[in-house]
Each structure stands twice: as C-alpha cells, then as structure tokens.
Amino acid sequence: MEMDMHSINNIRVMEVIDINTGVKLGYIKDVKVDCENYKIISVIVPVQKNSWFSKIDVIEIPWEKILKIGVDVILVDNYIIREDA
C-alpha cells in the first residue's frame, strides 16, 4: 500500500477549507509536534483581522480533524479558534 506523502512546505501553501460551511479558513502557519511520539498534534491557521491593533486569533486544527489533504486544498471537519498573545 503506497501512502501519499506531503512535506510541511507543501501543505503550507494549500488552502484550508471547512467542509461543514465551505469557508476558506486560510493557510497553515505553524504545526504542533509531539516529539516523543513523532506525531503532528495540530496545525495553526491565522485568522484575518480588520484592525491593526487587535490581537491575532488563530485557528488550531487537531490532526484528527483533517479529513483529506488533496493536491491544492486541505479539508477539515472542525476547528478551535483561540487568541494568541
């Protein structure tokens, strides 16, 4: 069985889309990794803000919620919005 492999650089240029709403969430900015178990925990997508002085919100998508990594998009089922300091 052959597995599809993607580098971090490749998935960072793919648009992340919520399959429930069809909303384009943005592009992956960062990845959380469990170094002891060699697993990706979640991916981080910044949220666009209208104000220059507001805090930056990010969407943290658990790896289990990524349904499909295609040729140019990543489909996700659910996500959490949190504030970054």
C-alpha positions in Angstrom: 0.0 0.0 0.0 1.5 3.3 -1.1 0.9 6.4 1.2 0.7 9.9 -0.1 3.5 12.0 1.4 3.5 15.8 1.7 6.2 18.0 3.1 5.4 20.7 5.6 6.4 23.3 2.9 3.9 21.8 0.5 1.0 21.8 2.9 1.7 25.4 4.0 0.7 26.6 0.5 -2.5 24.6 0.4 -5.8 26.4 1.4 -7.6 25.0 4.4 -11.4 24.6 3.9 -14.1 23.7 6.4 -16.3 21.0 4.8 -19.3 21.9 7.0 -19.6 25.5 5.8 -17.3 25.7 2.8 -15.5 28.6 4.4 -11.9 29.1 3.3 -10.0 29.3 6.6 -6.6 30.3 5.3 -3.2 28.8 5.1 -1.2 26.8 7.7 1.3 29.0 9.5 2.6 26.5 12.1 2.5 22.9 13.2 2.5 21.5 16.7 4.5 18.3 17.0 4.7 15.6 19.7 8.5 15.0 19.6 8.3 11.9 21.9 5.9 10.0 19.7 6.9 11.6 16.4 3.4 12.8 15.6 1.7 16.0 14.4 -0.7 17.2 17.1 -2.3 20.1 15.3 -1.9 22.8 12.6 -2.3 26.5 13.2 -4.0 28.8 10.8 -4.0 32.6 11.4 -7.4 34.4 11.3 -7.5 37.7 9.3 -8.4 40.7 11.4 -9.7 44.1 10.3 -8.0 46.1 13.0 -4.2 46.8 13.0 -4.2 46.9 16.8 -6.2 43.8 17.7 -4.7 40.6 18.9 -4.1 37.9 16.4 -6.6 35.0 16.6 -5.6 31.6 15.3 -7.5 28.5 14.4 -6.0 25.4 15.9 -7.0 22.3 13.9 -6.4 18.9 15.6 -4.7 16.5 13.2 -7.6 14.1 13.7 -10.0 16.7 12.2 -8.0 16.9 8.9 -10.1 14.7 6.6 -8.2 15.0 3.3 -5.0 16.6 2.0 -5.5 17.0 -1.7 -3.5 18.4 -4.5 -4.1 22.0 -3.5 -6.5 22.1 -0.6 -6.8 20.6 2.9 -10.3 19.7 4.0 -11.1 19.9 7.8 -14.2 18.9 9.8 -13.9 21.1 12.9 -11.6 23.6 14.4 -11.0 25.7 17.6 -10.4 29.5 17.5 -8.1 30.8 20.2 -6.3 34.0 20.9 -2.5 34.2 20.6 -0.7 36.6 22.8 
